[in-house]
Amino acid sequence: MLKIHDLHVYYGGIHALEGISLEVPANKIITLIGANGAGKSTTLRTICGLVRAAAGTITFNGVDITRASTTQIVQMGITMVPEGRRVFPDLTVLENLYLGGYTRKDSEVKRDLDWVFSLFPRLKERKGQLAGTLSGGEQQMLAVGRALMANPTLLMMDEPSLGLAPLLVQEIFRIIKEIHSEGKTILLIEQNARAALQLADYGYVLETGRIVLSGTGKELLARDEVRKVYLGEE
């Protein structure tokens, strides 16, 4: 579904991505793991058109989207749940959700709203509440729901469990599984490397802008260097 080939990205004089290549097959969960500053978020932001590549190509369902605008990319079926939630605090839960579907012209928006409310009953209970007054976990639910309202075929998630209590982390990963079961392809960045690799069909390990390891989730969990560096095991 998504193919990245030899992608280079710079922030001023910093070479943030140094020629990475990866694939996201349809109907799979793919994860990117790595330390802070490795280039994970930059990868997602470049796919979305928020950051421009200096070289390399990004294709989605066979179409080159390397120079496409973010609006065009969303309309083609890619959305992102950003790190830090970034909900619109002065708008209600319902208004935030409808903004997620602002590019849509089909008649199924209400159906998807009902689906989001079935995934997150708490959002339905608080649909008239200002998003800025929600708890951190509720804001994360809202960020995920808002992305789903665009009816994506590829959902990208940047640190969905960051800052959440352990029980809420479990709930977020359960929801990711349920979203995947509904036919969504998922590209996941997650500091909780163990949970991400247990969930993922395939994973890539980034270090300072380069992919240094790749394999199935089980294969990476079994690698000594992954267990030592990312799972805290000796």
C-alpha positions in Angstrom: 0.0 0.0 0.0 2.7 2.4 1.0 6.3 2.3 -0.3 9.1 4.6 0.8 12.4 4.5 -1.2 15.7 6.1 -0.3 14.0 9.0 1.6 16.2 11.9 2.7 15.0 14.7 4.9 16.9 17.6 6.3 16.1 20.1 9.1 18.5 22.9 8.2 21.9 21.3 8.4 20.6 18.2 10.2 20.3 15.1 8.1 17.2 13.7 9.8 16.4 10.8 7.5 19.4 9.2 5.7 17.9 7.2 2.8 15.4 5.0 4.5 13.3 2.5 2.6 10.3 0.6 3.9 7.0 -0.9 2.9 3.5 -1.0 4.5 1.4 -3.8 3.0 -2.4 -3.5 3.0 -4.2 -4.8 6.0 -1.1 -5.1 8.2 0.2 -3.4 11.3 3.7 -2.0 10.8 5.7 -0.4 13.6 8.7 1.9 13.8 10.7 1.8 17.0 13.7 3.7 18.0 15.1 6.2 20.5 13.9 9.9 20.6 15.4 11.7 17.7 15.8 8.6 15.6 13.5 10.0 12.8 10.3 8.2 13.5 8.0 11.2 13.7 9.8 12.8 10.8 9.0 9.8 8.7 5.2 10.2 9.5 5.3 13.9 9.0 7.0 13.5 5.6 4.4 10.9 4.5 1.7 13.4 5.4 3.3 16.2 3.5 4.0 18.3 6.6 7.8 18.0 5.9 9.3 17.9 2.4 11.7 15.3 1.3 15.0 16.4 -0.1 15.3 13.2 -2.1 13.6 9.8 -2.5 10.0 8.8 -3.2 6.8 8.0 -1.4 4.1 6.0 -3.2 0.6 5.2 -2.0 -1.4 2.6 -3.9 1.0 3.1 -6.8 0.6 6.9 -6.9 3.6 9.1 -6.2 2.7 11.4 -3.2 6.1 12.8 -2.5 5.1 16.3 -3.5 1.4 16.1 -2.8 -0.2 18.5 -0.3 -1.4 17.3 3.0 -5.1 17.9 2.0 -4.6 15.7 -1.1 -2.9 13.0 1.0 -5.8 12.9 3.5 -8.3 12.8 0.6 -6.4 9.8 -0.8 -6.8 7.9 2.4 -4.0 8.6 4.8 -4.5 10.2 8.2 -2.3 10.6 11.3 -2.9 10.7 15.0 -0.2 13.2 16.1 2.0 12.9 19.1 0.6 14.9 22.0 -3.0 14.5 20.8 -3.4 18.1 19.6 -7.1 18.3 19.9 -8.9 21.7 19.4 -9.4 22.6 23.1 -12.0 25.3 22.5 -14.2 23.1 20.4 -16.5 20.4 21.6 -15.8 16.7 21.3 -18.4 16.5 18.5 -17.0 19.5 16.7 -13.5 17.9 16.8 -14.8 14.7 15.3 -16.6 16.4 12.5 -13.5 18.4 11.7 -11.8 15.0 11.2 -14.1 14.4 8.2 -13.9 17.9 6.7 -12.5 16.7 3.4 -15.2 14.0 2.8 -17.9 14.3 0.3 -19.6 10.9 0.8 -22.8 10.3 2.8 -21.3 7.9 5.3 -20.0 10.4 7.9 -22.8 9.7 10.3 -22.1 5.9 10.1 -18.4 6.5 10.9 -19.4 8.8 13.8 -21.5 6.0 15.2 -18.5 3.6 14.8 -16.2 6.0 16.7 -18.8 6.3 19.5 -18.9 2.5 19.7 -15.1 2.3 20.0 -15.1 5.1 22.5 -18.4 5.3 24.5 -16.8 7.9 26.8 -16.6 10.3 23.8 -20.4 9.9 23.2 -21.0 10.7 26.9 -19.0 13.8 26.5 -19.8 14.9 23.0 -21.0 18.4 24.1 -17.9 18.9 26.3 -15.0 21.2 25.4 -12.1 19.0 24.3 -9.7 21.0 26.5 -11.5 19.9 29.6 -11.1 16.2 28.9 -8.5 14.0 30.7 -5.3 13.0 28.9 -6.7 9.6 28.1 -10.0 11.0 26.8 -8.1 13.5 24.6 -6.1 10.5 23.1 -9.4 8.7 22.3 -10.6 11.9 20.7 -7.4 12.2 18.6 -7.8 8.7 17.4 -11.5 9.1 16.7 -10.9 12.4 14.8 -8.4 10.6 12.5 -10.9 7.8 11.9 -13.6 10.3 10.8 -11.6 10.9 7.6 -12.3 7.2 6.7 -8.6 6.4 6.1 -7.3 3.2 4.5 -3.9 3.9 6.2 -4.0 5.2 9.8 -0.7 6.4 11.2 -0.3 6.8 14.9 2.5 8.7 16.7 3.0 7.6 20.3 -0.7 6.8 21.1 0.2 5.6 24.6 2.5 8.4 25.6 1.8 9.7 29.1 -1.2 7.4 29.8 -1.7 5.3 32.8 -1.1 1.5 32.4 -4.7 0.6 32.2 -5.4 3.2 29.5 -2.4 1.9 27.6 -3.9 -1.5 27.5 -7.2 0.0 26.4 -5.5 2.0 23.5 -3.8 -1.2 22.3 -7.1 -3.1 22.4 -8.7 -0.3 20.3 -5.8 -0.5 17.8 -6.5 -4.2 17.4 -10.2 -3.5 16.9 -9.5 -0.8 14.3 -7.2 -3.2 12.4 -9.9 -5.9 12.5 -12.2 -3.4 10.6 -9.8 -3.4 7.7 -7.6 -0.5 8.4 -3.9 -0.6 7.7 -1.8 0.9 10.6 1.6 2.4 10.7 2.5 2.7 14.4 5.2 4.6 16.3 5.4 3.6 19.9 7.9 4.0 22.7 6.5 0.9 24.3 8.5 -1.3 22.0 7.4 -4.6 23.6 3.7 -3.8 23.1 4.2 -2.5 19.6 6.2 -5.5 18.5 3.8 -7.9 20.1 1.0 -6.3 18.1 2.8 -5.7 14.8 3.1 -7.9 11.8 6.4 -6.3 10.9 8.7 -3.8 12.4 11.6 -1.5 11.5 14.2 -0.2 14.0 15.5 3.4 13.3 18.7 4.8 14.7 19.8 8.4 13.9 17.9 8.5 10.6 18.7 5.0 9.3 16.9 1.7 9.4 19.3 -0.7 11.2 17.0 -3.7 11.7 13.8 -5.1 10.3 11.7 -8.2 10.7 8.5 -9.6 12.0 7.4 -8.5 15.4 8.4 -11.9 16.8 11.8 -11.8 15.1 12.6 -8.4 16.5 11.5 -9.4 20.0 13.9 -12.3 19.8 16.9 -10.1 18.8 19.4 -9.6 21.6 20.2 -6.0 20.6 16.4 -5.1 20.6 15.9 -6.8 23.9 18.9 -4.9 25.5 18.4 -1.5 24.0 14.6 -1.2 23.6 13.2 -3.6 26.1 15.6 -3.0 29.0 16.7 -6.7 29.2 20.2 -8.0 29.8 
